[in-house]
Amino acid sequence: MNIGIIGLGYWGPNIVRNFYTLPEVKIIIGCDQNVDRLKLIKEKFPQIRLVADSSELLRDKSIDAVVIATPVESHFRLAEAALRSGKHVWIEKPLTRKSSDAFQLIDLAERSKKIVMVDHTFVYTGAVRKMKEIVERGELGIPYYFDSVRANLGLFQSDINVMWDLVPHDLSILQLLINKKPLAVSAHGLAKFNSVEHLAYVFLYLEDGFVAHFTSNWTSPVKIRRIILGGTKKMMLYDDMETDEKIKVYDKGLTLESTEVDPYNPLQILYRTGDMYSPKVEQKEALGVAAKEFIDSIVLNRPPLTGLREGVDVVRILEAAEQSIKSRGKLVELDQWETKILGTSNLVRT
């Protein structure tokens, strides 16, 4: 299998390296408009072929699949061209900048019978996979809330705000852990230095009363990568900044009991505090696992773990949250928002 990689910037060298480790990959052609980046990649990977024009790569019939690691504004244009050229597609997160574009990619991928995978890298980490195991075996009881914080100092971006940059990671983790339909979103943001929000708070309502809260911040004095998942039996903490104990499961919670002692307070809150343990987490590079998933989905002709459905859901939640920010936190119903952006389109969702 021959792979073309468009965009060799910050993440590009890691993508090249991981695809080169796969025995199914024979040739890699890299593409970037920056001549200095091409020189740097050639020094690191002497065997790679390089071009400066993406259209040249897309016209190459020997290329089976294309990796798009460019700014989000170019994702739809490049993915559409790649699918029309008969190639499978890997796209960096987020899938697209607009939900309407994302739905068009679904339609095009179905008609061209090609695989499209979104690189939600954290889904492929050993820590998140272990979290999935713990949830599936019912150790937490019934999960009812998800609270995440993703903060650091910089990097400011010109094409997207902090929410579009950081929240997709935690939305993709939520998707993997909790199989519930998102219903509505409310968001607030702050753009102190320019027109791009560097601080955002997103509150997401899901079916069955489940709630999720996301904090994203480019102006934090410390780097934080933390998720708490609360359940009726136990609670789980995921701290990606920890080197050894990334996941901790706490036997903590509360219950409500009726009481006849106080007629003005018929319910009594009882707190439970038990043991804590940290499970062993598989140590594999997430990007390598994701690259293998992409190749396997093509070879086996099956949807990847983070495919178009997952990518579209992330985009439509972010787009609705952005609208809420502009309306100072007004609640945006996702079904109504989807109808608004699609209009009378006949696109079929996967």
C-alpha positions in Angstrom: 0.0 0.0 0.0 1.3 3.5 -0.9 0.5 6.4 1.3 0.6 10.2 0.6 0.9 12.6 3.5 -0.2 16.2 2.9 1.2 18.5 5.6 4.6 17.9 7.2 4.5 20.5 9.9 4.4 19.9 13.7 2.7 16.5 13.6 3.9 15.4 10.1 7.2 13.8 11.1 5.5 11.6 13.7 2.9 10.5 11.1 5.6 9.6 8.6 7.6 7.6 11.2 4.6 5.6 12.4 3.4 4.7 8.9 6.9 3.6 8.0 6.8 1.0 10.8 3.8 -0.8 9.2 4.7 -3.8 7.0 1.7 -3.1 4.8 3.0 0.3 3.7 5.4 0.2 0.8 5.9 3.8 -0.3 5.3 7.1 1.4 5.1 10.4 -0.6 5.2 13.6 1.5 3.8 17.0 0.5 4.3 20.4 1.9 4.4 23.9 0.5 7.3 24.9 2.8 10.6 24.0 1.2 12.4 24.0 4.6 10.0 21.4 5.9 10.7 19.2 2.9 14.4 19.4 3.5 14.0 18.6 7.2 11.8 15.5 6.4 14.3 14.4 3.7 17.1 14.5 6.3 15.1 12.4 8.7 13.6 10.0 6.2 16.0 9.7 3.2 13.8 7.1 1.5 10.7 9.3 1.2 9.5 10.9 -2.0 8.6 14.6 -1.7 6.4 17.0 -3.7 5.4 20.6 -3.1 2.0 20.5 -4.8 -0.9 18.5 -3.3 -2.6 18.2 -6.7 0.4 16.3 -8.0 0.1 13.8 -5.2 -3.7 13.5 -5.6 -3.3 12.8 -9.3 -0.8 10.0 -8.6 -2.8 6.8 -9.3 -0.2 4.7 -7.4 -1.3 6.3 -4.1 -3.9 4.2 -2.3 -4.6 6.5 0.7 -4.0 10.1 1.7 -3.2 11.5 5.2 -4.3 15.2 5.6 -2.4 16.9 8.3 -3.0 20.5 7.4 -4.9 23.4 9.0 -8.6 22.6 9.5 -9.8 25.2 6.9 -8.3 23.0 4.1 -9.6 19.7 5.4 -12.8 19.6 3.3 -11.2 20.7 0.1 -8.4 18.2 0.3 -10.5 15.3 1.5 -13.1 15.9 -1.2 -10.4 15.9 -3.9 -8.8 12.8 -2.5 -12.1 10.9 -2.4 -12.9 12.0 -6.0 -9.4 10.7 -6.9 -10.4 7.3 -5.6 -8.2 7.3 -2.4 -8.9 6.4 1.2 -8.5 9.4 3.6 -7.1 10.0 7.1 -7.9 13.5 8.4 -6.4 15.2 11.4 -9.0 16.4 14.0 -11.4 18.1 13.7 -12.9 16.5 10.6 -14.0 19.8 9.0 -14.8 23.4 10.1 -18.5 23.1 9.1 -21.0 20.4 9.7 -22.5 20.8 6.2 -19.0 19.9 4.7 -18.7 16.9 7.0 -22.1 15.5 5.8 -21.0 16.0 2.2 -17.9 13.9 2.9 -20.2 11.1 4.3 -22.2 11.2 1.1 -19.0 11.2 -1.1 -17.3 8.4 0.9 -20.4 6.2 0.6 -20.6 6.7 -3.2 -16.9 6.2 -3.7 -16.8 3.2 -1.2 -13.7 4.6 0.4 -12.6 4.6 4.1 -12.4 8.0 5.9 -10.8 8.0 9.4 -10.5 11.0 11.7 -7.3 11.0 13.9 -8.8 11.4 17.3 -5.4 10.2 18.8 -6.4 9.9 22.4 -8.9 7.2 21.7 -5.9 5.0 20.8 -4.0 5.5 24.0 -3.6 2.7 26.4 -5.1 4.8 29.2 -8.4 5.6 27.4 -8.7 2.0 26.2 -8.3 0.9 29.9 -11.0 3.4 30.9 -13.3 1.8 28.3 -12.7 -1.6 29.8 -13.6 -0.4 33.3 -16.8 1.3 32.1 -17.9 -1.8 30.0 -17.5 -4.2 32.9 -19.8 -2.0 35.0 -17.3 -1.2 37.7 -18.4 2.4 37.9 -22.1 1.5 38.0 -24.1 3.8 35.8 -22.0 6.7 34.6 -23.8 10.1 35.0 -21.2 12.9 34.5 -18.0 13.6 32.6 -15.8 16.6 33.5 -12.6 17.5 31.6 -10.0 20.2 31.8 -7.4 20.7 29.1 -5.3 23.8 29.7 -1.8 25.1 28.9 0.0 28.4 28.1 -0.4 28.7 24.2 -0.2 27.9 21.4 -2.5 30.6 20.0 -3.8 29.7 16.5 -5.2 32.0 13.9 -7.7 29.8 12.2 -9.5 28.2 15.1 -10.2 29.0 18.8 -9.2 27.1 21.8 -12.4 25.1 21.8 -11.9 23.8 18.3 -8.2 23.0 19.1 -8.6 21.2 22.5 -12.2 20.0 23.1 -12.2 17.5 20.2 -9.8 15.3 22.2 -12.2 15.0 25.1 -15.3 14.8 23.0 -13.8 11.8 21.2 -13.0 10.2 24.6 -16.6 10.8 25.7 -17.9 9.2 22.5 -15.8 6.0 23.2 -16.8 5.7 26.8 -20.5 6.8 26.8 -22.8 5.6 24.1 -25.5 8.3 24.5 -27.0 10.8 22.0 -26.0 14.5 22.5 -29.0 16.7 22.8 -28.1 20.3 23.5 -25.1 22.4 24.2 -24.3 25.7 26.0 -21.0 27.5 25.9 -19.1 30.6 27.1 -15.8 31.9 25.8 -13.4 34.7 26.3 -11.3 36.5 23.6 -9.2 38.9 25.5 -6.3 39.4 23.1 -7.9 39.1 19.6 -11.1 37.8 18.1 -10.2 34.2 18.8 -11.4 32.7 22.1 -8.5 31.5 24.3 -10.7 30.3 27.1 -14.0 28.3 26.7 -16.4 26.4 28.9 -18.7 23.9 27.1 -21.7 22.2 28.8 -23.2 19.3 26.9 -26.5 17.6 27.7 -26.9 13.9 26.6 -29.8 11.5 26.8 -30.8 9.8 30.0 -29.8 12.9 32.0 -26.0 12.4 31.4 -24.0 15.7 31.4 -20.5 16.6 30.2 -18.5 19.7 30.9 -15.3 20.7 29.0 -12.8 23.4 30.1 -10.3 24.5 27.5 -7.7 27.2 28.1 -4.6 28.5 26.2 -3.8 31.0 29.0 -3.2 28.7 32.0 0.1 28.9 34.0 0.2 25.1 34.3 -0.5 22.3 31.8 -3.6 20.2 32.8 -4.9 17.2 31.0 -7.6 15.7 33.3 -10.9 13.9 33.1 -13.3 12.7 35.9 -16.0 10.2 35.1 -18.5 9.8 37.8 -20.7 6.7 38.3 -23.3 5.5 40.8 -20.8 3.0 42.3 -17.3 4.4 41.7 -15.5 7.3 40.1 -12.6 7.4 37.8 -9.8 10.0 37.3 -7.6 10.2 34.2 -4.6 12.4 34.5 -2.5 12.4 31.3 0.2 14.4 33.0 1.0 11.5 35.3 3.8 9.2 34.1 2.8 6.1 36.0 -0.6 6.2 37.5 -2.6 7.8 34.7 -5.9 6.2 35.8 -7.2 6.0 39.4 -10.5 4.3 40.3 -12.0 5.6 43.6 -14.6 3.7 45.6 -16.3 6.9 46.5 -19.8 8.1 46.1 -23.0 9.1 47.9 -26.5 7.7 48.4 -29.8 9.2 49.4 -31.9 7.6 52.1 -35.3 8.6 53.4 -35.5 9.5 57.1 -38.4 10.2 59.4 -36.3 12.1 62.0 -36.5 15.5 60.2 -39.8 16.2 58.4 -38.3 19.2 56.8 -35.4 17.2 55.3 -36.8 13.8 54.4 -33.7 12.8 52.4 -30.3 12.2 54.0 -27.1 12.2 52.0 -24.7 9.4 52.9 -21.1 9.6 51.8 -19.1 6.5 51.0 -15.3 6.4 51.0 -13.4 3.2 50.1 -10.2 2.1 48.4 -8.5 3.6 45.4 -6.4 1.6 42.9 -4.5 2.4 39.7 -4.7 -0.2 36.9 -1.8 -1.1 34.7 -2.0 0.8 31.3 -0.6 -0.6 28.1 2.4 1.5 26.9 2.1 1.9 23.1 2.4 5.0 21.0 -1.2 6.1 20.2 -0.3 7.4 16.8 1.1 4.0 15.8 -2.0 2.2 17.0 -4.1 4.7 15.0 -2.1 4.2 11.9 -2.5 0.4 12.2 -6.3 0.9 12.7 -6.4 3.0 9.4 -4.6 0.3 7.4 -6.6 -2.5 8.9 -9.9 -0.8 8.1 -8.9 -0.4 4.5 -7.6 -4.0 4.2 -10.7 -5.5 6.0 -13.1 -3.0 4.4 -14.7 -2.0 7.7 -15.4 1.3 9.4 -12.5 2.5 11.6 -12.9 3.1 15.3 -12.9 6.9 14.8 -14.6 7.2 11.4 -17.0 9.7 9.8 -19.9 9.3 12.2 -17.6 10.1 15.2 -16.0 12.9 13.3 -19.3 14.5 12.3 -20.7 14.4 15.8 -17.7 16.2 17.1 -17.9 18.9 14.5 -21.7 19.5 14.9 -21.3 19.8 18.7 -18.4 22.3 18.3 -20.3 24.3 15.7 -23.4 24.5 17.9 -21.2 25.5 20.9 -19.6 28.2 18.8 -23.1 29.6 18.1 -23.9 29.4 21.8 -20.7 31.4 22.6 -21.8 34.1 20.2 -25.2 34.2 21.9 -23.6 34.4 25.4 -24.4 30.9 26.5 -27.8 30.4 24.9 -28.8 26.7 24.8 -28.6 25.3 21.3 -30.6 22.1 20.6 -28.5 19.9 18.4 -31.3 18.4 16.3 -32.6 21.9 15.5 -29.1 23.0 14.7 -28.6 20.1 12.4 -31.8 20.8 10.5 -30.7 24.4 10.2 -27.3 23.7 8.7 -28.5 20.9 6.4 -31.6 22.6 5.2 -33.4 20.3 2.7 -30.3 18.2 2.0 -30.9 14.5 1.3 -27.5 13.4 2.7 -27.6 10.1 4.5 -25.8 9.8 7.8 -23.8 6.6 8.5 
